[in-house]
Amino acid sequence: ADEKALQMNPKTAVTEAKLKKLAVAMSTLPEGKSYYRKVQRLMRDRLKMIDEDRLDWALGELLAYASLLTEGHPVRISGQDVERGTFSHRHAVVKTEDSEEEVIPLNLLSENQEKLTIYNSLLSEYAVAGFDYGYAFAVPNGLTIWEAQFGDFNNGAQILFDQFLSAAEDKWRTMNGLTLLLPHGYEGMGSEHSSGRMERFLQLGSGDNFFVCNVTEPANYFHLLRRQVKLNFRKPLVVFTPKKLLRYPKAVSQFAEMARGGFQKVIDDPRISSLKKAKAVDTVVLCAGKVYYDLIERLDEQAANNMAFVRLEQLHPLPVNELNVLVKRYGMEANYIWVQEEPQNMGAWSFMLQHFTQVPLSVISRSISASPASGSSELHAQRQQAILDEVFSHAH
């Protein structure tokens, strides 16, 4: 893909009428069967969200699959706990109470749709991700996903990422659209359940060899998953997916956001809605993923009208054009800070320092560490608080 093709945003929007129809269909269980009460409640809750136009992460994700299936694109998902989702958000497969019959609502949308195939796999990242890499070659018109149970466990397939995912196009001129979903985020769960090792994927990044994203809104995730199939070329996609945001009240979207526009690589601060407000900003905080919500939670207690909180939804290839627009808006004289939850030798900091050279950039993060995260929830909370305190020391 050339530079022009990479900058193109294919049409990923779907009409509100179609989205609502799909949302209701995939949240309605077939009649005449006996379902567990928890499953019935889950579907009732989804229908309520649809009615209130307040779509959570699961609905954004499942709507991406539903829309692709009805447009002729098969979807395959595999990994260690993908049918339910490690954090019980997906429930793509439900079982009947009396016979344990498997029901997949996404395969009951229309008569001439493509099929969702979704499998809980054995505990081998290398074998399963490797198989899915080959599968993605065989079905270029489909969305093929491998999901790690936690992003931390992707290192079981490190050989695949080093030898094939990152370099196969450069070495052998082969295109592959495999998507990796790596749950990532610092929530006090210890060093083996916090980090998808973003720094490793970013270090493997070169030119346009693959996409690395860390998305914060269900609608943007919807557009990203659809973009993966609607582009006229294939590149692997690595998504650092959330845990806390799956049920976080502020991480919701509306149908209208999926019915217009496309994937946003950078999301500017929605509070800074006018040129006058932009002129008042002297500190621009750049971040990616869940830490954004930790930061804006603090805004409920502390005004920071001199600060803008900007999200990089796509880290690689770095969205240079969008960042140039941002620098033009806030000015070269502003103080630009990269904020991350990860230790300074991990996360995206080294990548940003190397590639975002338009303005001087400083960092606020955890200290350099051999371990990705603390095993103590108390220490985790202290370190997270220290990051927030340092960021908001710039507020006035």
Secondary structure, DSSP 4 states (H G I P E B T S, - for coil): --HHHHH--------HHHHHHHHHHHT-PPTTS-B-HHHHHHHHHHHHHHHHT-B-HHHHHHHHHHHHHHTT--EEEEETTTTT-TTS----SEEBTTT--EE-GGGSS-TT---EEEEEPPS-HHHHHHHHHHHHHH-TTSEEEEE-SSGGGGGGGHHHIIIIITTHHHHH------EEEEE---SS--TTSS---HHHHHHH--TTS-EEE----HHHHHHHHHHHHHSSS---EEEEE-SGGGG-TTS-B-HHHHSSS---SEE--TT--SHHHHHT--EEEEE-TTHHHHHHHHTTTS--TTEEEEEESEEES--HHHHHHHHHHH-TTSEEEEEEEEETTSTTHHHHHHH--SS-EEEEEEPP-SSSS-S-HHHHHHHHHHHHHHHHTT--
